[in-house]
Amino acid sequence: MDSIWKISIWQQYGAALAMLDDGITRCPDQLWTLSLWHDADDQRYGQFWFVAYHTLFWTDLLLTGTMEGFAPPPPFIRGKLPDQPYSKADVLSYLAVCRQRCQTTIEALTEAKAKQICVFEWMQISFLELIFYSMRHIQEHAAQLSLVLGQQHIPGADWIPRASANHA
């Protein structure tokens, strides 16, 4: 795959991750369990920490292209909620893992891998399109976290136009 495509994809995917990082980092401890919305299944699904974790879990999983055999790194658990919210430090550590995995995945992207069809219960999609799908998912939740922080008068949100050395 042409390097201009890889660089461009990474610059935008990395910027989405940096915006998620910004929201997580700016969240004060007293808002870590704030509910962004009501979830009928379990109130924790709508809490700030879970939205951040959920975003990273799916980022990690989608970068593999399959659900088969996927497990997030410890202390994270696939398929159930923890007894206590994951800490901000653990979530930020997971973000660093996802950032590195994403950059490595994009750098290694070939035409054949980009065209590979990934099959999930809810869709079939090329790996290249899955990268864009994942990037949109990150940006959706980064925006939700940023909106909530703004509503709570937490300063500092800024648009990150592309990944930089600070966001690599």
N, C-alpha and C positions, 0 to 999 in steps of 0.2 A: 504494500500500500504506500502511496506517495507520502513523503514526509510532511508536506504542507497540510495534508488532511489530518495526520496524526497530531501535529502541533496545534492545529486549530481546534480539534476535538478536545485535546487536553486543556488548552487555555480556557475553554468554556466549562468543561466538566470540573476542572480545578477551581474555577471561580464559583461555581455552584457549591462545591464543598467548602470553600473559604467563607461563603455567606452563611452556610450552616454552622461552621465553626464560630463565626462572629456571634450568632445568636446564642449558641450554647455558652460560650465564654462570657458573654455579657449578662447571662441570667444570674441574678443574685440568689443566694441559698434559699431565701424565704419564698421565692417563686418556683423553685425546682419541682414542686408537686402541685403547682397551680393547674387547675383544669382549664384547658382551652375550649373544650366542649364537653357536653354530657354524652357518655356512652352507656347505653342500656345494658350491655354485657358485663362491663366492669368499669368503674369510674377511672381506674388507673390508665385505661387506654387513651383517655383524653388529656392526661397530664403532660406537662412540659417535658419531663424527663423521658416519658415513654415515646412521645412524638419524635424526640431526638434519636432515641435508641431504635425505634421502628424504622426511621429513615436510613440509618446506618446498616441495620440488619438486611434490609432489602437492597441497599447499594451493594453490600458484600455478596449477597446471594445472586443478584442479577449479573454481577461481573463474572460469575462462574458459568452462567448460561444454562444452569440446570438446578433442580431441587434435589436431585439424586445425591445422597451422601453429604449434603451441605450441613455444616454445623458452625455456628459462630465461635469465635475464640472465647476461652474462659475469661471472666466469670459468667458470660452470657449463656442463656439457655434457649434452645429452640423449642417452640411449642407450648411454653407456659411462662407465666409471669413470675418474677422472683418474689420472695417474701418481703423484701424491702426494695425501694427504688434503687436502680443502679446509681452510683455516685457520678458526679460531674467529671471527676478525674477518670473514671473507667470509661465513660462515654467519649470523652476527648481522646483517650488512648485508642478506642475503637475507631474514631474518626481518622487518626493518624494511620492506622492499619489500612483502612479503606482508601485513603488518599494514595498511599504507596501502591496498593494493589491496583488501583485504577490507573495510575501513571505507568506501571509496569505492563498492565494489560494493553493499554493504548500503544505504548512503544513497540510491543510485540505483535501488534495487529497486522495480519496479512489479508490479501484479497480473499483467500479461501476462508479464513476465520470470519471475516466480515460478512460473507455470504452464508455461513453456516446457519441452518434453521434451528432455533431453540424452541422446544415444545414445553409449554406449561398447560395446566388444566384450563386456564382462561384464555390462552392465545398461543399462536405460533408466530414467530417473529425472527427476522434475521438478527444475528449478533450485533451488527452495526446499528440497526434500528433499536435494539435492546439497550445499547449504550445511550442513545438519545432519550429513550423512554425513562431510563434510570435517572438521567440528568434532570428531566422535567419533574420527576418525583422528588428529587432532592430540593429543587428550587421551590416547589409547592410548599413543602414543610418548612424550609428555611424562611419563606415569606410569612407563614403562619406564626412561627416563633418570633420573628421580628415584629410583626404586628402586635402581638400580645405584649412584648417588651415596651413598645411605643405607647400602648394603652396604659401601661403601668409607669410611664414617664421615666423609663430607663434610657439614658442617652447613648449615642454612639453608633447607631445604624448608619451604614454607608454602602453605596452601590460598589460592588467589586466588578469591574468590567472584564477582567481576565486574570487567570492565575499569574502570579509573579513569583519571584525568588522567595518572597515572604510567605507565599501560599503553597510552595512545593513540598 
